[in-house]
Amino acid sequence: MNKTKSTPKPGRIQSVDRALTIMDIISEADDGLTLAQIAQRIDLPKSTVHGLISTLRDHKYVRQADEDGRYLMGIRLFELGTKLARSWDIRDIAKPVMRRLSKEFGETVHLGCEDNGEVLYLDKIAPDSLINIVSEIGTRLPMHCSGIGKALLAHKSDSEVKRYISTKGLVPLTGRTITKSDAFIAELAKVREQGFALDDGEIMEGLRCVGAPIYDTDGLVRYAISVSGQVKDIYGKRLERLIIETRRAAKEISYALGKSRVQVK
């Protein structure tokens, strides 16, 4: 039987390398493996393997069968795989909706999520004929002064919002950026109530942005969509129609993600 010797390259952490090697070994055995079998294949003492595999089991990356004590892949990997699949799916699902919205209004449409307390752009559709909004897929923006960021923050708990304010701060990017905690918390309550967020020149002078939350299959707001353009083009009746259509687009994407129970006002 082939042995898998865990010899990490310089710069790698040996215990992590060994744990990942154990997971690879278990994944190749449909019926699971005993501790002795795993130790033999990785060419390590059983005591060393037992410590590693116990840690993996505690974190649900592996599980132990009740009948014979064999080790198999754990539920945590399925959970992570499902989340990863969703992150891939969201762009494919949202793309046609974003294209339609951009074509209808002739404005830039963004899809984003939160990453480490910032808005991370996942996708962007921009019209060729108008001034391009300076943003690229993979770039980041502050959450407190962007349409997508407000839509995401509005659906977090009070403690999460307070943590954001204390760690990131309400840094002004323009004279219109909300910088007072009480005012910002009231703004988020308004976003939740009305079902959309408005960045009214808060992140860039002369730019107006409408953002709406997207619900995932668990009914949680993980993503948001926004439409951005110049203030001189987005006002009055056109702004009202843009709000309606942005929220409708967010609802459509939410439904496509499988959350057909989402209630949108």
C-alpha positions, -999 to 999 in steps of 0.1 A, spaced: 0 0 0 14 34 -10 24 57 18 19 95 17 49 111 34 40 146 47 71 167 42 61 203 39 81 228 18 99 256 35 75 282 48 47 258 54 34 248 89 40 211 94 9 204 115 -14 221 90 2 203 62 -2 169 80 -39 177 88 -47 185 52 -28 153 40 -50 133 64 -81 148 50 -69 139 15 -62 103 25 -97 99 41 -114 114 11 -100 87 -11 -115 59 10 -152 55 5 -156 32 35 -134 52 58 -101 43 75 -90 33 109 -65 53 129 -39 26 122 -45 27 85 -42 65 84 -10 64 104 4 38 81 -5 57 49 9 90 62 39 73 78 35 89 112 31 75 148 -5 67 157 -2 91 187 6 120 163 -22 111 139 -47 108 168 -40 143 180 -44 157 145 -75 138 136 -92 145 170 -88 182 162 -103 177 127 -132 158 143 -139 185 168 -142 210 140 -164 185 120 -139 182 91 -139 144 98 -163 122 116 -160 88 133 -184 59 125 -202 45 155 -200 9 143 -163 4 139 -146 37 147 -135 43 111 -129 79 101 -148 95 72 -152 130 58 -172 154 80 -202 176 74 -182 208 77 -167 201 43 -201 198 28 -212 231 44 -181 249 31 -186 234 -4 -222 246 -4 -211 281 5 -184 281 -21 -209 269 -48 -232 297 -39 -205 323 -43 -198 309 -77 -235 307 -86 -244 342 -76 -225 358 -105 -241 335 -131 -275 340 -116 -272 378 -113 -255 385 -146 -286 385 -169 -306 406 -144 -277 431 -141 -274 434 -179 -312 440 -182 -311 467 -155 -281 484 -170 -296 484 -204 -329 497 -192 -315 527 -174 -281 531 -191 -263 531 -158 -236 511 -140 -248 480 -121 -227 464 -93 -230 431 -74 -212 429 -41 -208 412 -8 -191 420 25 -155 408 31 -136 418 63 -159 448 69 -157 462 34 -178 460 2 -162 436 -22 -173 440 -59 -181 406 -74 -194 418 -107 -201 449 -127 -220 459 -158 -212 493 -173 -227 510 -203 -202 519 -230 -217 552 -240 -216 570 -206 -189 580 -181 -176 549 -164 -179 547 -127 -144 541 -113 -147 506 -99 -135 472 -108 -144 436 -100 -124 426 -69 -119 461 -56 -133 473 -22 -152 502 -8 -162 513 27 -196 500 37 -210 530 55 -211 553 25 -220 530 -4 -254 517 -15 -243 481 -14 -226 485 20 -256 501 36 -279 474 22 -257 448 38 -251 466 71 -288 473 76 -295 435 79 -268 429 106 -274 428 143 -270 459 165 -238 445 180 -223 438 145 -231 474 134 -216 488 166 -185 467 160 -182 480 125 -184 516 136 -159 510 164 -134 492 142 -138 508 108 -152 542 118 -175 565 98 -147 581 78 -160 610 56 -152 606 19 -173 637 10 -192 664 28 -223 643 26 -209 612 43 -228 603 75 -202 605 103 -224 605 135 -231 570 150 -267 579 160 -275 593 126 -259 563 108 -278 538 130 -311 557 122 -301 555 85 -298 518 86 -332 514 103 -346 535 74 -329 512 49 -345 481 65 -379 497 66 -379 509 30 -361 480 15 -334 499 -3 -303 520 5 -293 554 -10 -258 567 -14 -265 603 -22 -230 617 -30 -216 601 2 -188 582 -14 -181 605 -44 -194 640 -52 -220 640 -79 -227 603 -77 -260 587 -67 -264 550 -60 -294 528 -52 -287 495 -34 -310 466 -25 -303 434 -5 -302 400 -20 -313 370 2 -295 337 0 -311 302 4 -310 306 42 -329 339 41 -298 359 50 -285 390 33 -251 380 19 -251 401 -13 -265 433 -26 -270 449 -60 -268 486 -68 -273 510 -97 -250 540 -99 -250 572 -120 -246 609 -119 -270 629 -96 -280 650 -125 -294 619 -143 -309 601 -113 -336 622 -96 -374 627 -95 -395 602 -113 -365 584 -128 -351 579 -93 -384 565 -81 -385 541 -110 -349 531 -105 -356 522 -68 -385 500 -78 -366 482 -105 -334 478 -84 -355 462 -56 -373 440 -82 -339 429 -96 -327 420 -61 -359 400 -54 -355 382 -87 -319 372 -79 -330 361 -44 -357 339 -59 -332 324 -83 -310 315 -54 -338 294 -41 -353 317 -14 -388 319 -28 -401 328 7 -384 362 7 -409 389 15 -402 422 -3 -425 452 4 
